[in-house]
Amino acid sequence: MMSPEDRRILDDFAARVREVTPSVSIWAFGSRARGSADPESDFDLCVVLPAVTRELRERIYGIAWEIGFDAGRVLAPVLLSEEDFERAPLSASTLVANIRREGIAA
């Protein structure tokens, strides 16, 4: 189970990203989502966008850095287009399967 502090960080990240691009789906996954993280664990996040552009990538990575810096965590967002997440070959990957199975939506 995700810690209350990690949940707060996820919610903060999601709110900030949605200020930039409202049409996104966001999940935490990995050890922080499972509640098995140690103090040095990064915070895996999946952000699914209608389309991934250079500008959005830079803005979202900047948000992740700022929130992570303030919280003492390394936020590691993975940005995927809706096409990649839902229909492209990547949608059948173990990465996407893990996000669907264990991800915690924001």
C-alpha positions as CSV (number, residue, x, y, z in Angstrom):
1,M,0.0,0.0,0.0
2,M,1.3,3.4,-0.9
3,S,2.4,5.6,2.0
4,P,0.3,8.8,2.7
5,E,3.4,10.9,1.8
6,D,3.8,9.2,-1.6
7,R,0.1,9.6,-2.2
8,R,0.4,13.4,-1.5
9,I,3.4,13.6,-4.0
10,L,1.4,11.7,-6.6
11,D,-1.6,14.0,-6.2
12,D,0.6,17.1,-6.3
13,F,2.4,15.8,-9.5
14,A,-1.0,15.0,-11.2
15,A,-2.5,18.4,-10.3
16,R,0.5,20.3,-11.6
17,V,0.6,18.2,-14.9
18,R,-3.1,18.7,-15.4
19,E,-2.5,22.5,-15.2
20,V,-0.3,22.1,-18.3
21,T,-2.3,19.4,-20.1
22,P,-5.7,18.4,-18.7
23,S,-6.3,15.3,-20.9
24,V,-3.8,13.0,-19.2
25,S,-4.0,9.7,-17.3
26,I,-1.4,9.3,-14.5
27,W,-0.4,6.3,-12.5
28,A,2.2,5.5,-9.9
29,F,3.8,2.1,-10.2
30,G,6.7,0.2,-8.9
31,S,7.9,-0.1,-5.4
32,R,6.3,3.1,-4.1
33,A,2.9,2.1,-5.5
34,R,3.3,-1.3,-3.8
35,G,4.5,0.2,-0.6
36,S,7.7,-1.7,-0.7
37,A,10.0,1.2,-1.4
38,D,13.2,1.9,0.6
39,P,14.4,5.5,1.3
40,E,16.5,5.4,-1.9
41,S,13.8,4.1,-4.2
42,D,12.7,6.3,-7.1
43,F,9.1,7.1,-7.7
44,D,7.9,5.6,-11.0
45,L,5.1,7.5,-12.7
46,C,3.3,6.8,-16.0
47,V,1.8,9.8,-17.9
48,V,-0.4,9.0,-20.8
49,L,-0.9,11.9,-23.1
50,P,-2.9,12.3,-26.3
51,A,0.4,13.0,-28.0
52,V,3.9,13.4,-26.6
53,T,5.7,16.5,-27.8
54,R,9.1,17.9,-26.9
55,E,7.5,20.8,-25.1
56,L,5.2,18.6,-23.0
57,R,8.1,16.3,-22.2
58,E,10.3,19.2,-21.0
59,R,7.4,20.7,-18.9
60,I,6.5,17.4,-17.3
61,Y,10.1,16.5,-16.5
62,G,10.5,20.0,-15.0
63,I,7.5,19.4,-12.8
64,A,8.8,16.0,-11.7
65,W,12.2,17.5,-10.8
66,E,10.6,20.4,-8.8
67,I,8.3,18.2,-6.8
68,G,10.9,15.5,-6.3
69,F,13.5,18.1,-5.1
70,D,11.0,19.5,-2.6
71,A,10.0,16.1,-1.4
72,G,13.4,14.5,-1.3
73,R,12.5,11.9,-3.9
74,V,13.5,11.1,-7.5
75,L,10.4,11.2,-9.6
76,A,10.8,9.1,-12.8
77,P,8.0,9.8,-15.2
78,V,7.5,7.6,-18.3
79,L,5.6,9.5,-20.9
80,L,3.5,7.5,-23.4
81,S,1.0,8.6,-26.1
82,E,-2.5,7.2,-25.9
83,E,-1.7,5.3,-29.1
84,D,1.4,3.6,-27.6
85,F,-0.4,2.8,-24.3
86,E,-3.6,1.4,-25.9
87,R,-2.9,0.0,-29.3
88,A,0.7,0.1,-30.5
89,P,3.1,-2.8,-29.9
90,L,4.2,-1.1,-26.7
91,S,0.7,-1.8,-25.2
92,A,1.6,-5.5,-25.0
93,S,4.9,-4.9,-23.1
94,T,5.6,-6.0,-19.6
95,L,5.9,-2.3,-18.7
96,V,2.4,-1.5,-19.6
97,A,1.1,-4.8,-18.2
98,N,2.8,-3.9,-14.8
99,I,1.3,-0.4,-14.9
100,R,-2.2,-1.8,-15.6
101,R,-1.8,-4.5,-12.9
102,E,-0.3,-2.5,-10.0
103,G,-0.6,1.1,-11.0
104,I,-2.4,3.6,-8.6
105,A,-4.3,6.2,-10.6
106,A,-4.1,9.9,-9.7
